Amino acid sequence: MSDVRRPIKAALLQVHSIAGLALALLWAVVGLTGATMAFEDEIEASLNSQMMRVDASATRRLTPDELVARLQAAGDFGKVSAVTMSSDPSAAAHIRFARSEGGARPSSVYVDPYDGHVLGSPRGEDFFATVRKLHRWLLLLPGDGNGMGRKITGTAAICLIVMLISGLVLRWPHRARSVKMWLKPNLGLRGRGLHRSLHAVIGTWVLPVYLVMTLTGLWYSFEWYKAGANWLLARPQTAAAAMQPKPARGAAAADNKSEARAEAKTEAKPLVFDHVWSAFLQQENNDYGRALLTLPAGTGTAVRVRSWSRDSTLESVRDEFRIDAVTGRVISSDRYADKTFGERVLAGVLDIHRGAILGWPGKLAFMLAAAMMPLFAVTGLLLYLSRRRHRRLARPPVAHLVPGE
C-alpha cells in the first residue's frame, strides 16, 4: 500500500469502527424489525383467512354508512376513521377506528358486507403495529411519529451509508476483478480471519440492498429529503401538491381544547361515506378491486379514497381521489396511469424499500439482508476487540526501552 493511501485508510477504519460501535445495536434493532415485517401482509392473511372471507350472496351489499351504522348498533367500538370495501363478493369489509384521546388506536374489525355482522378483530395486527413503531421511531421515545425517534433512525440511516462506502473502500482487494475475492468467504479460516472474511464478504453481498433500504428509508425521516426527491423526480405541480403541509400525527389529541368547539358544531351532522362512495364509483365506473375510504383527521370534509385494481399486487399501484363528504364533489384525482416514471418511483417508495417491487423473491432477499444486520454488529465488535488486543501485544514493554529511544 502506498504511503498516501495508508493514512487515508487508517482514518476510514477509525470512522468505520467508531460509528459501527456506536450504532450497531440500533441498526440491529431496525434490521430485525424490518425483517419481521417483510411478509406482514401474507402472515396476516394466513392468520385471518376465515375472518376475511364470507359466503357470496345475491343479496345487495351494504353501503359504507350502512355498515358503520350496523357496527355502532352492535357495540361501542369507537369512532370510525376508515372503511375498506372490495368488489369481490366473498371478501369481508374492513373497518378501522380513530385514535382515542390518550393516543391509542382500537383494533380494527372485519364485518360481513351483507348484514354488517362483526366477524372479529384481525390477529397479528397489534403485534405488527408495535414492531412498525419500533422500526420507524423506536417505540418508547416520546412523541411517537413526531418525536425524536424518527430523526434518530434517519440519522442512523445516513451513518449506515457512510459505513457502506467506507467499508467498500477498506476491503477493496488488490485483485479487484476477482469475483472469488469479492463474493466467496474463506470458511477455512479461524478467529480474526474468519470474522473479517464474513464481515467483508457478506457485507458486499448485501451492500446494494442496504443502499436501497437506506435511501428509501430516509423518505420517512426527513421532510427536506422528501422535498428534494419530489423536486428531482416529480413534475413541478405534482411536487408542490405533495409537499402541502399535513396535520401532524396526534395533533388532534394534543389540541383537544381548541377542537372541542368545532367538534360540537359538527356533532349534529357528522361526516358520512355514502356521498363519497357514490362519487368514487362514478369515477371508476365500478371497475375496482379494493377501495380504502379514510376520513380527514382534522375538521375538514375531504375524504381520501385509495383504489387498487383487481390484478394489483403492489401497494403503490393505485389511484387516489379526494372527495368532499358533504357535496360528493371530486376535489382531486390522481391516477397511477397518468404518473411519469419519476412519480411512479416516488409512489412506490415503500414497495422499493421492502423489495416488493421485485415480487416475493425481492421481499425474501430484503428480509434476509435485514436479518443479517446483527451479524455485522457481532463480527465488527469481535474485529475491534481483536485489533485492540493485537496492538497491546505488539507494543514493547516499557521496562525494555532504552533511554533516548
N, C-alpha and C positions, 0 to 999 in steps of 0.2 A: 504494500500500500504506500502511495506517495506521501511525502511529508505534508503536503497541502490537505489531502483528504483525511489524514489521521485525526487532526483536532476537530474537523467538522463532524466526523462520525462519532468521536468521543462526546461532543456536545449533544448530538442527536440521541445518543444512548442515554445520557443523563436525563434529557427531556422525556424520552420514551419510558424510562424506568420510573421517574418521579410521578408522571401523570398516570402511569399504569397502577402504581401502588396506591395512589390517592383515590382513584375512581374504579378500581377493579370490582369492588363489592357492588357499587351502583350499576355498573354495566352488567354484572351477573344477574342482578335482580331484573333489570329491564329485559335482558335476553331470555331468561326463563319464563317471565310473564308473557312475553311476545310469543314464545314457542307454545305456551299453553293455549293461547287464543287462536292459533293458526287454523284449526279446524273447528272453531266455535260453532259455526252455523250447522255443520254436519253433525256435531255431537248433540246439540240441542234438538235438531230434527229427529235424531235417533231416540233420544230420551223421551221425546214428547210426540212420537209418531201417531199414537192413538188419539191423543188430545187434539192434534192439529187437523184431523180428518173427521168428516161427518158423512152420513149416508145422503147421497144426492137425491133430490126430490123435485117433482114437478111444481111444488108449491113456490109461490113468489118469495124471493129472499127479502129480508127486511132491509130498509134503508139505514144509513149510519145513525140518524137520530132515533129511529125506532129501536135499534139495538141498544143505544145508550139509555133510552127510557126503560126498556125491559131490564137492563142491568141495574139501574138505580132503584127500580122497584124491588129487585131481588135482595138488595142489601146496601150497606154503606161502604162502597169501595173507594170513594174519594172522587175528586174532580177529574173528569176525563180530559186528556190532553191530545190523544191521537187515536185514530182508528185505521186499521189496515183491512182493506177489502180485496177480495180475489174474484177473478172471473171463473175460476174453477168451481163447479157446483159442489164438489166434495171437500173443499177447503174451508176450514173454520175462519171466522173473523177474529182479529187480534186487537185488543183494546189496551192502551197504556194510560197511565194516570200522571197528573201533575205532582210536583213535589209539595210536601206539606210545609207548614210554617217553620218546622225545625230543619228543613232541607232534605228530609228523607223522601224517597220515592216508593210508593206501594208497588208490589209485584203486579205485573200485567196479567191479563186473563185472556183465555180463548173462549169464544162464545159460538153457539150454533147460529149460523146466519139465517135459519128458517124460523126459529122460535125464540131466539135470544137466550136460550138456556146456557148457563155458565158451565163450561167444560173443565175449568181448573186453571191454576197458575202454572206456567212452564217450569219444569225442573231444570236446574243449572243456570237460570237467569241471574239470580243474586250472586252466585259464585263468580260467573264471568264478569259481572258488573264490578265486583270487588277487585278482581285481577286487572281489569281495564284501568281502574283508578290507580292501582299500584304502578302499572306500566306507564301511564301518562303523566301522573303528577304525584306519585309516591304516597298516595292514600292518607297517611297520618299527618301530613303537613297541613297547617291551617289554610283556609281559602279555597280548598277544592280546586276546581279548574282555573280559578282566577288567582291562586296563591303562588307561592314561590316554587312549588313542586314542578310546575310546567317549565319555569325558567331553568331550574336545576337540570332537568332531563334534557332540555335543549342545549344547555352549555356542555353537558356531558357528551351529547352527540357531536358537537363541534370538536371537542377534545378527542373523540374517537377518530374523526377524520385525520387529525394531526398524528394520532398513533398509527393509523394505517399507512400514511405517507412515510413517516419516519421509519416504521418497521420495514417497509419495502426497500427503502434506501439502505438500511442497515444489513439486510440479508442479500443484497444484490451480489450474486456469485461472480467469480472470475470467468466462468463459462456460462455467460448469460443466455446462450442459445440452447443450453442443455435442458430438455424437458424433464429428464430424470432428476436433475439437480433442483429444479423448481418444485416438482409435484410429488416426488416419492420420498416419504420419510424413511430414515435409516433406523429400522426397528432392531437392528443388531447391536446398537449402542446401549450403554447403561449410564445411569446417573445424569450428570450435567449434559452430556452429549445427546442423550435421548430427549431430555426436556427441551433442549434447543431445537432439535430436529422437529419435534411435534409442534412446538410453538411457531416455528418459522414456516414449515410446510403447510400445516393445516390453516395457518393464517393466510397463506397465499391462496388456498382453495376458497376461503370464504370472503376474501377481500372485496371482490366485485359485489357480492350480496350485501356486505356491511356498508359499502358506499351507497348503494341504492337505499338501504334502510335508513341511513342517517340523513341523506339528502332529502328524502321524503318525510322523515320524521320531524325535521326542522319546521315543516309547514304547520305543524300543530303547536309549536312552541313560541314562535316569534311572528308578530304582525309585520315587522319590516321584511322578513324573509318571504312571507306570503305576498306582500305588496310587490316585492321585486320579481317574484315568479309570475305574478299576473301581468306586470309591466312588460316582461320579456316574452311571454308566450300567448297572451290574450290580446284581442283587439281592444283599442282604447276604450270604447263604450262599454265593453264587457268587463274590462278591468276596473273601470270606475264603479260599475254596479256591484261587482264582487266585493269591493273594499268599503261599501257603505257600512257605517257603524252599526253593530248589532247589540241588543241588550245583553249585558253580562250575565253569565250563568249564576243563578241565585240572586239576581238583582231584586227580584220581586220580594224575596224573603227579607232582604236587607233594607227594603224601603217600604215596609208594610204600612206605616202610618200615612205616608203620602198617597199610597194607592187605595187606602181603605175607602176614601170618599168616592173615588172613581168606580170601585167595585160596587159600592152601594147604589150608585146611579144605574149601573148596568145589570144589577141583580134581577130586576124585573124582566129584562129582555136579554138573557144570556145568548152567547153566540151559538149558532146551530150549524150542522154539517150539510143538511139536505140541499140548500141553495148551491153550496159549493159542489156537492156531488152531482147535481143535475148539470151544472155548467161544465164540470170536468168530463162527464160522459158525452156531452155535445162536442167538446174539443177533441176527444179521442175517438169519436164515432163508435163508442162501445168496444173499441179494439184495444184491449189492455190485458195484461196478465195479473198484475198486482198493483194496488194503489195505496199510498200512505197519506192520510189527511192529518195535518198537525195544526192545532190551534196556536195562535200567537201567544208568546209568554207574557207580554205586557197587556196594554189596554187597546191595542189595535184591533182591526177587524179583518186583516188579510190572513187567510188560511193558506199554508203551503201544502201543495199536493205534489208528491213524487210518484211517477208512474213507470213501471217496468213492463216490457213486452212479455209475451208468453214464453218466448225462447231465450230470454235474457238470463245469462249465468253470472254476470258481473254487477256489483253494486253500482258502479259508475255509469253503466249504460242505461240511462233513464231520461225521461222528460220531466220538467219541473214547471209548475204553474203557481201563481199567486192569485187567489180568487177572493173577492170581498164576500164575507159570510152574510152580510145584510142584504146586499143587492144581487149577488151572484155574478157580478161583473168580473171579467178576467183582467186582472191588473197587469200581469206579465206572463209571458210564455217563453220558456227556454227549452227548445227541443234538441236532443242529442244529435240528430241528423244535420242540424244547422251549424254545429260547432266546427271550428277549424281544428287542425291536428293539435296545435298547441293547447287549445281549450279542452280538447279531449284528454290530453295528458294531465292538465290541472284537475279535471273532473275525476280522473282515475287515480289520484294520489294514494288513496287508501288501498286500492287494489294493487298498485305497484309496490307499495310499502310492505305488503304481506305476501307478495309473489302470486296473488290470484290472477294477475294479468296473463300468466303462463299456464293457467289451469291447475288441476290438483298436483301435477309434478312440481310446478313452481312453488306452490304452497308447502309441499313436503320439503323441498330444498331449502326454503327460507326458514322453515321450522327447525330443521336440523342445524342450520347455521346459527340460528339464535340460541339453540340449546347448547351449542359448543362454547358459548361465551365464558362459562365458569372454567373451562379448560385453560383458557389464556390467563385467567386470574391465578390459577394454581401453578401452572408452569412458569409464568412470569415471576411469581413470588419465589419459587424454587431457584430460578436463574439468578435473581437478585441476591438471595442469601448465599448462593454458591460463589458469586463474584466477590462478595464481601469476605467470605472465608478464604478464597484464593489470594486476595490482596493481603489479608492479615498474615497468611503463612509465607507469602513472598517478601514481606517486609523484614529486613535484617534486624536481629536483636540489638537493642541499644547498647548492651554491655560489650558487644564485639566491635563497636565503632571506634576508630582511632581519632583522637582529637585533630581537628583541621580538615577531616574528610567530609 
